[in-house]
Amino acid sequence: MLRAGLLWLSDQPAVFRFVRQNGLAQKFASRFVAGETIDTALAALRDLNTADVTGTIDLLGESVSGVEEARAARDTYLTLLDRIHAAGARANVSVKLTQMGLDIDEGVCIENLRAILARAKLYDLFVRIDMEGSAYTEKTLALFKERFFPEFGHAVGVVLQSYLRRTEQDVEEMITLRARVRLCKGAYQEPATIAFPDKRDVDANYVRCMERLMERGNYPGIATHDEAILTHARDFGTRRRLDPSRYEFQMLYGVRRDLQRQLRAAGFNLRVYVPFGTHWYPYLMRRLAERPANITFILGNLVKESLRKPPANNRTR
């Protein structure tokens, strides 16, 4: 019921227009979304870089409705890459294939992403192809392996989700390719035939895949806010004498900033995912709808952070 309600709200233009004018909603969204423009996203990135944290910038908006909309998203990414390069900022970008037009015309999608990858490679920057629901997993990985990685090499990487039963095999394949992987748990609703229904199995698969990537992978991104898994990763790295420069931890903008500070203070590489764009309201609603427990998760994180804030003179911006 809650999930259905959140999804319904995410598709209501009238509600979106009202919420965008609501100061309280804007304040809440600003905690998790870096505004609506490239300028606001780059301002958030500057703050992260000042704190010695790198970023991944993502233009919000998934499946597009037409070719022109897909090309407009492409052009925004091209401008974003130009601005990152000009500023000498430490960041990469994250792109969804449906935003590039995959559901409309695969050729258009390939053309759009190739343009982005060519610009990124020119600047020695990096593009992460984001992973969407399981309906796109095989197509995303096939395009990565057959089209994008052979042409652009280490300028491009992918995301794998530990809730999918296939992911251990995909991890091994990416290790063989020496492709860069961001490992996350995944939050879409999926049938038990292809995804682990129990959190403990998702977590166990995450740890197995994480250990393989930390030992054998090419600079993997360990994307989690799970304290138990973070502790396991740190202990595993110590036991195996892995140089922390071999991997990085990744977290979401505005989530568990206390853990972010702890990881940087301990000398670990940290990257923060920075979403921006006018689609921030649907983004928040869909994220909550994918896993309604995220409502409790977000509120719980706010409480945990407030209890763990360092003294004012030691806070990191």
N, C-alpha and C positions, 0 to 999 in steps of 0.2 A: 504493500500500500504506500509506504513512504517513498520507495524507489519510483513507483509509477507517478506519484505526485511531483517529485523532483524533476523527472523527465518531462512531464507535462509543462511545468513552469519554464523549463529551459527552452521550450518551443513557442512561448507566448510573446510575440513582438510588443504587445501593449504593456505587459509586465516588464519587459526589458527596458522600454522607453521610460517607464516610471522609475525603475530601480536606478537607471543611469543618472537620474536627477536627484536621487535620494542621498543626502550627505552621509547617513549612517551606513548605507550599503556601500558607498564609495570608499568609506574609511575601512570597512571590513575587507573589501576587495583589494585595497591598496596593500594590505598585509601580505597577500599571496600573488598579486599580479602587479607588474611594474608599469602601470599606466596604459595609455592607449596609443602612444606614438613611439617612433624610434628614439626621439629625444629622451623620453622618460625611461625607456629601456636602457639607453646608454648611460643615463644618470645613475640608475641602479647598479649598472656594471662598474662604473667608476668607483662607487662606494665599496663594492666587493673587491675590486683590484687594489684599492687603498688598504684594505684589510688583508692583502696577500691571498685572496681567493679568486679563482678563475670562474668564468661563467659560460653557460650555454644559453643563447637567446633563441626564443621560439615565438613566432608569430601565431597567435591564436586563430583558430578556425580550421576545421578538419575538411570534410568532404565539401567540395564547391559545387555550384549549380550550373556553371558554364565555362567554356574555354577562356573567355575574357577574364573571368574571376580568377581562374587558375594562373593566367599570365600576370594579372595584377599582383597576386601573391608572390610569384617569381620575381617580379620587379622590385617588390619591397625587400625581398631577401638580397637582391643584387645591391640595392642601396645600403642595406644594413651591412653587408660585407665591405663595401666601400668605406663606410663610416668607421667600422671597427679597425680596418687597416689604417685609415688616416689618423685615427686617434692613438694608434699603437696599443690598443686595448688587448687584454688577454682573455680571449673568448672564442668559442666556436658557435655554430648555429645548429638547430635541430629542425628537421623538415618532415612533414607527413606526406606520403605519396598521394593520398586522396586530396590533399590541398593543392597538389600539382596537377590534378585532373585524372587520376587513375580510374575513377568510376565513369568518366566521360569518354576518354580516348587515351589508351595506353601510350600511343605515339606522342601525344601532346605532353603527357606526364614525363616521359623519357626526355623529350626536348627541353622541357622546363628545368628538370633537375640537372641535366647536363650543363645547362647555362650557369646554374648556381655552382656546380662543382668546378667548372672551368674557372670561374671567378675566384673561388676559394683557393684552388691550386695555384693560381697566379700570385696570390698574396701569401701563400704558405699557411693557409688557414684550414680548418677541418669542418666537415659537415657530417652530422649524425642523422641517418635515416631512422626516424622514429617508428616504433611498432604500434600497430593498432589492434583491433580485435582479431580473433583467430581466422576469420574469413580472409584476412589479408596476409597472414603469416607466410604461407608458401609463396605467394606472388612477390611479396617484398623481398624475401631471401633469394628467390630465383633471379629477380632483376639485379639485386646486389651482386650476386656471384657471376652472373652471365654478362651483365652490361656495365655496371658502374665501377665495381672493384677492378676488373681487368683494365679499364681505361684510366681510372683516376687513382688507383692504388690507395695509399695510406692517407689521402685527403678525404676519404669517406669511410664511415663505419656504420654499425647497426646496433639495434637494441634487441635483447632476448629476454623472455619473461619466464620466471621459474615456475609459474603455475601451470604451464603447458607440459604435458608428458613428453613431448618430443625434444625439449630444450637441451637435455644432456647430450643428445646426439648432435644437435646444432652447435653446441659449445665446442665439441671435439672437431667439427668441421671447420669452425672459425679459427680454432687454434692451429689447425693444419695450414689454413690459408694465411695465417699471421694477420688476420683482420682484427680491427679494434672493436671490442664489444662493450656495450653498456648493459649490465645485468640488473634487472628490476624484478619485482614479484609479479606485476600485472594486476589489473583491477577490473577487467571486463567480466561480465557474466558469461560463463562458458559451460557447455555440457560436460558431465563427468567422464565421458568417453575420451575427451581430449585434454581435459584439465583436472588437476587435483582439487577435489571439493573441500578438503580439510586444510585448514591453515597450517597445521603441523607438518603435513606432507609438502606443502608449498615451501615452507621454511627449510625443511630438510633438503629439498631439491635445490633451493637457493644456495645453501651452504656447500653442497657437493659441487655445484657448478662454480661457485665463487672460489673454492680451493683450487680447482683445476685452472681457472683463469689467472689466479694470483701466481701460481707456480709456472704455468706454461703459456699464458696469454700475452698478447701484445698490448701493454698499457691498458688493462681493463678499467672500466668505471664501475665501482661497487656502489650501486644506487639503492640506499636504504636508510630509514630512520630508526630501524629496529635496534635497540641498544644491545640486546643479547647477541645479535648477529655481528654488530660492530665490534663488540668485545671479542667474539670468536675470531673475527678477521685479524684483529690486532695480535691476539695470542698466536694464531696460526702463522702469521708473518714472522713473529719473534722465534717460534719454534723452528721454522724452516729457514731462518736467517735470510729472509727476503728483504732486499733493499726497498724501503718505502717509495723510492722513486719509480719502481716498476708498475705502480698502480695508483689510482686515485679514488677517494670517496666522493660520492655525489649526493646532493640533497636538493630539496625544492626551496624556492624562494619563500622566505617567511616561515618555514617550518623547522622547529627545533634549532633555533639559532644558538641555544646554549650548547648543543652537541657540536654545532659547526665551530664554535669558538674553542671547544675542548680539543677537537681534532687538529685545528691549526696550531694551537698551543703545544700540542704533542709532536708537531713537525710533519704531519701527514698532508699530502696534497688534497685539496678540496675544491670541487667545482659545484656551483649552484645553478640550478635550472631556473632561468628568468623568462617567464611568459609575459607577453604584452599584446595589446590590440583591443579593438572595440568589442571583440567577442568574449570579454572577460566574464560577463554574466552567464552565458551558456556554458563556458568552461567550468566555472565553479559549480553550477548545478549538475553538469554531467559527471564531474569528478565525485560529487557527493552521491549521485544516483548509482554510479558504478559499484559503489560500496557504501551504503548508508551508514555503516559503522564509522566512516570517515568523519561524520559530524562529531561523534564522541572523541575520535582521535584528535581532531583539530582543537576542540575545546580542551581536551586533556593536555595537549601540547602547550597551549597557552598558559594553563595553570602550572605545568611543570617548569616552563621557562620563568614564570614570575617568581617561583620559589627558588630558582637557581641563579637568579641574576647576580653577576659579580658586583663588587663595589663600583660606584659611579666612575671613579678615576681609572678603573681598569677595563671599562667596557670598550668593545670593538664596534665601530660603526658598521 
